[in-house]
């Protein structure tokens, strides 16, 4: 996955947008999992963001609440 990262945006915000690749052929998101995000943050120079990524991993493994409306 590391070979797919592009660091040519000049700013972290643009490099983050560049994680969505191959737009002309249907698109491919490189940050498809919390682990991908954690790797990107580490390589982008944001090591302090790792605990947040760990929380995302835990949260994504939890059951999602029901989306049906409950009566008042």
Buried (B, 14 or more C-beta within 10 A) or exposed (E): EEEEBEEEEEEBEEBBEBBEEEEEEEEEEBBEBBEBBBBBBEEBEBEEBEEBBEEBBEEEEEEEEEEEEEEE
